[in-house]
Amino acid sequence: MNMKRNYYLKTLSLLSVLFFFSCTKDKSSDQQDNAQDGPITLKSGVVVEKKGTDYFWEGDIRLTKEQYKNLEAHGQLQAKKPDYVGAVKNAHPVYNVPFENTAQGGRTIPRAFSIYPTPYNLWAMVRIIYGSNLTLWEKQRVQSALLEMQSNTNVRFYNATCEPLVDPTYGFEYPNIEFWSTDGADVSNSYLGRVGGVQRINLADFAFNSWDNSVIIHEICHALGLRHEHTRLDRNSYVTVNTSNLTSSGLAQFSIPSTDYYQTGVYDYTSIMGYSSYTSSTSVVHNTSLPMYTRTDGTDIFQGSFLSNSDRSWINYFYLPYMARTDVYAELAPVVYWSDNTVMTPSERLDLQAYLNNGNPNPPNCCTLTNDLGKFTCP
């Protein structure tokens, strides 16, 4: 079919960030568990940080076992470069389970659940759970961040707080993000992309007490697949890293990958995925009065308080605003963004919806699911 603009081939200036891929849930080996806490230089030269039985990369990115092994052996997070880049298709939006379209309207394929519907670990619709240790205020702050993201991008969240974690028929785990309070810890963290099962976003107190939603959105963006802006390949052309003020943990947060990345556009100083020049963390810098890094002209950098145009562009390229349904029809929300952050016309939206559904632009008059992001407790 011919569309006014082809959604998947359109050339645009996208966010200059990196995303990585894995499909194994995390469980550290005995050898890893016996290592002392703190920065660890792997055989590949990559530096990670051990905290208990967990391993972190670039400060707040929590690693799965498979990611750790790939970094150890190859210095990268995935074994194969993806052969497709674009929004997730042919996956049930609510359950993220692959399906095939048939004359009968489609069917899910639970047997293929361990194989992602595309060669990378993004989501169709992001299933979320409000953690049981969150206060009502904290749940409201998370909801505010989710609604802020939905109002500016194509990403959509499905509230699965009161739903089963495991498919009752086939026994596989549904992928879910669970928001959890760290009860006083000084760092928030998240996995990178969709890793399967329940994956936590741990949020420190300051994430909830900030005047904006930037910390919560930053960690959600990691779960969507975005990496830090200050680790992009051409970073040194735009910023100067104050290596003498960085501890070993701090230096690890400014490493530059040599492979296993996706990058477009120019450096974005206003990205919500970049750090500010200064930090109060003495585990990252020797002197909190001195910057971690600055622009090349010596001026300070301030982390974005809201999604920048480039942040939005990345999300709008890799995500589609699916509606929650019980069937496998890929219905789009009334507002759909192109990856240049302009809104599709009604006819463009219908063309894309038809493209996703074997030429049928009209969803069946049934099967819509209630999806209330403000439902915090279960009956």
C-alpha positions, 0 to 999 in steps of 0.5 A: 500500500502507498502511504503519504509518508512511510512510517518505517523508512522516513529519514529524520533527525532522531535522538542521539542515544543508544539502546541494547538488547537481551532476553534473559532474566537476571541471576548472578553466578556463584563466581560473580556473587563472591566478588567484592562490592564496588567497581569491577573491570571485566576482561573486555575492559568494560567497568561495571559496579557490583552492589550485593548480587546485582551489577550496574553499568553507567551508574543506574543501568541494572544488568541481566546475567546475559548482559553481564556475560556478554560485556565480560566476553565481548564488551557488548550487550547483545550477540547479534546486531538487529536486522530491523529497526522500527516500532514493534509489530505483530505482537499483542499490545497488552501481553507483548506476545507474538501473533500471526494474522489469519483469516479468522482475525489472528492468534497468539503464539505462546510457544514463541514467547521466549523469542521476541517479536523483533530482534530487539527488546522493546515493548508493544505496550508497556505493562506496569505494576505499582509496587506494594511498598509505594505510598499513595503519594508515590503512586500518584507521582508515578502516574503523573510521569506515565501520563506526561509521557503518554501526552507527548509521545507514542508510548502507551502504558497498561496498568496490570497491577491487579492482573496475574503475572503468569499466563493461566493457560500456557504458564509463561510470565508476562513482561511487567515493569514494577515501580518500587521505592528504595526506602532511602537509597541515594540512587534510582535504577532500571534495566535497559529495555524489556528483559522479561517477567517482572523487572523493577524500576527502583526509585529513590526518595528524591525521585518522588520529592522532585518538583518535576517527574524527570528522575522517574521518566529517566528510569522509564526511558531506560526500560524503553531502551534509551541509554545515556546521552553523555555516552554517545560515540561522538561525545568528546566533540561536544563535552569535556569530561573532568576525569581527574575529579571522577572516582573509578565509579564515576569514570565507569559512568562516562565510558564510550561504547565501540560497538553494539549501539544505535545513534543518530542526530547531534548531541542533545544538551537538554536530553532527559537522558543526560546528566547535569555537570554537578553531582552530590554523590561522593561515590562518583566525584572526589570534589562535589564542588567541581563538575563531572563534565561540561560543554567544550566551552566550559559552561555547565550542563543541566539535565532536562526536566522534561522530555526534549524534542530529541527524546520524544523523537526517539520514542516516537520512532520506536513506539506506536500508541496501541490501544488496549484490546483483548483481541489482536487487532492493532488499534492506534490511539487518536493521536499518533506522532511521526518521529519528527514529533508532528501529528499524523493526519486522520487519513495517515493514521488510518493508512498506518492502522490498515498497514498494521492489520492486513489492509483493514483500517477498521477495528472490530466493534468489541474487545476494548479493555479498560485501562485506568492508570489511576487504579492503585489498589485491587478489590 
